[in-house]
Amino acid sequence: MNTAPSLPAIKATDLSCGYDGLAIMEHLDFEVQAGEIFFIIGGSGCGKSTLLRHLIGLNPAIAGDIEVFGESFVQAPMDRRRALLKNFGVLYQGSALWSSLTLEENIMLPLEEYTDLSKRERQDVACLKLAQVGLMGFADYYPSEISGGMKKRAGLARALALDPSIVFFDEPSAGLDPITSRELDELIQQVSSEHGTTCVIVSHELASIFSIGSRVILLEKEARTIIATGPPKELATHSTDPRVLDFLHRRDIAPTG
């Protein structure tokens, strides 16, 4: 895959998203630059997670196109789409770890599916990824034996198993206390800065958005489209749209820096 810096990691053009042919959002146009931490934000029911499902190929686009490093994901044949999926990692909201498998075995699953590595090599990769997210020594633990924050880290380790160019996060801070949430934000920032990974994050948490977000798109339920795009701190300071200001100032969390 061509991952030249001049090409955006993701480009959505006149994209319509929804279910069974019924559009929830229409005319979405945005780009995610390679290596940035990009947030999809908005209130409940605006379609954040629906858009994410379209970006990772779980739902087909109703109209428009999604390009991954310049190549159409929507129009690609199935075998090529499968190849493109190797460049994606996903951390689901509930971590989506298999309860009957150890953390090591969970991380080995995508390696079994997409690589020809031997079992020993897969184990080595799993241990490396656990160490990368601060879980060295927990390979033989089951999800029920670790905390919620550790489950998120283990889910991220699995998302990183194939060294993806892009990692998608669905409400990564959901269910976490503020300290654990901040630690996860720092880990996401570390992954992005050290490995050049593009991070696309669905969230409504202002602390995370202002702390690590490079840019955001703000979806609005009634408008059924994007109503603002840009760095979150700039939008919070300079936007004249009351809908944008209401969302970004809805708590006593002021943008700093």
N, C-alpha and C positions, 0 to 999 in steps of 0.2 A: 504494500500500500504506500502511496505517495503521501508522506506527512510533512511536506515542505512547509516552512514557516509562513509562506505567503498564502497558503490555503487555510480557511477556517476549519476547525475540527468538525463543526456541525454548521450547516446552513439550511434553514427552513424557508421555503419560498411559497407564499400564498397557501399555507397549510391549513386544512380543515380537519378537525379531530372530533371523534364521537364514537357512537356505537350503533350498529345495525343501520348504517346509512344516515343516521340522525346526527347532525353536527351540533356539538356543544360549544366549540370555538371555531372561528372562521378567520381567514385572511391573516394568518400569523406569519410574520417575516422577522427573522432574527438570525444572528450569527454568534457562534461561540468560538472564540479564538483559542488556538492551541496553547495549552498550559495555564489557562486562567481558571479561576474558581467562579463559576457562573451560577447564579441562583434563579430559580423559577419561583416567584412569590405571588401571593394573593390570598384573599379570604377563603373561608370554607366554601366548597362547592363551585369554585371558579374554574376548575378543570386542571389543576396543577398535576395531579397524579395521572390523569387521563393523557395529558401531553407527554408525560414521561413514558407511559406505556407505548405511545406511538414512536417515540424517539428510539426505544430499544427494540422495536419490532414486534411487541406483543399484540398490537392492534394495527390493522392497515389504515393508511391515510384515506380519508374520504375524498380529498382533493389536494393538489399541490405536491410538493416534493421535499424530501429530506436528503441532503448530501452529507457524506462522511468523508472528509478530506478530499472534496471535489468529486466524489463518486456517488451517484444516486443510489440510495438504499431502497427507495420505493420501487424503482424500475429494475433493479438488479434481479437476475434469475435466482432461483432458490439456492443453487450451489454457491453462487457468488455471495449471496446474502449470508449464508452460513459462514463463509470465510470472513466477511466483515464483522460478524458477531464476535470473532476471536479478539477484536480490538476493544470490546466492551467488557466492563466489569460492573456489577450491580450490587449495591447494598440496600436490601429491602427494608421496609419500615420495621418489621418484626424480626429482622436478621435472617429469618427463613432457614435456620440451621436444622438439619435432620436430627431429631432427638435421639434416634437409635444409633447414631454414629458419633465417634469421638471428634474432637476439633480437627485433629490430623486427617481423619477420614473425610470430614466435610470439605476440607480444603483440597483434598486429592480428587474430588469428584470432577471438576472441570478439566483437570489434567488427564484423567482417564478418558474423558469424552473427546478432547481436542488434541491430544498429543500421543506420541509413541514412546513416551518415557517408561522406563522400567519401574517396578514398584519401589525399589530402593531410591531411584531418582525422584519419584513423586513424593516419597517421604521426606527426602532432603529439601525439596522445594517447600513443602508444607511447613517444616520446621523453620525454614528461612523466613517465610511469610509471617508465621506466628511471632518470631523474634522482631520482625519489622514493625508490628503493631503492639509490641510490649507484652506479649504472651509467651515468652520463652519458658519452657518447662510445663506448659499446659496441654501438650499434644494429646495426652491420653485422657483428658477430662471430657465428660459429656456436657452438653449445653445446660442440663439441669443442675450441674454442679458449680456453675459460675454465675456471677452477677450480671445484671442487665447491661451495664457498661462494657463488661468483658465480652458479652455476646455480640455487641456492636463491633467490637474490635475483631472478634473472630470472623464475623460476617465480612468485615473489610478485608481481612487476610484472604478469605476465599475469593472476594471480588478482585484481588490483586494477583491471584494465582497465575494467570496467563500473561502477566505484565502488560495489561491493557493500556492503550493510548488514552482511553476515556473511561472514567468511572462515574456511574450515575448513583445518586443517593436519594432515597425516598424518605423524607422526614427523619433524618438520622438522629435528631435529638429527642424524638418522641419517647416519653416515658423516663427520661433521664433527669436527674437532679442537676441544678445549675453548674456545680463543680465538674461532674462527670461530662456534662455537655460541653463545657469549655475545653476539657482535656481532649474530647473527640474532635472539636474544631481545630485544636492545635495539631492533632495527628493528621487530619485532612490537609492542613496547610503544609505540614512536613512532607507528606506524600507528593503534593503538587510541586513544591519547591525543589526537592531532592531528585525527583524522577521526571519532572516535566509533564506530569499527568494532568490531563484536562479533567476537571471535576464539575459535574452538572448536578446541582442540589435543589430538590424540591423542599421548601421550608416556609414556615410563617414565623419562625423565631427571630425576632429583631436582633437579639444579642449576637447570634451567629451571622446574620446577614451583614450587620455593620462591622463585625469583627474581622471576617475573612473574605467577604464577597468582593470580587473584582468588579463585576457588573451584574445587573438583574434585569429580568423582564417582569413586569407586574401585570397579571391577568385580572380581569374584572368580570364578574358573573353577568351583570346586566348588559355590558357592552359586548360580551362574548368574544373578546379579543385582547390584544396587548394595549394597555393604555399608557405605559411608560417604559423606557429602556435607558439604562445608564448606570454609572457608579451609584450605589445606594446613598452614600453620604451627600453626593451632589444633588440627587433627587430630593432628599429630605430637606436640603437647604434652599434649593433654587426652584423647585417645581411650583407652578401656580395652579395645578389641578387639585381641587379639594379632595378628590378620591385618593390621590397619591399621598397627600399630606395626612389624611385621616389614617391611612394604613401605616405609614412610616412613623407617625407620632402617637400611635394609639396607646403606648406605654411610656413610663418614665425612663426610657432608654435613649439617651441623646447620642447622635453620631459624634465621634471624636476623631481627632487627627486631621 
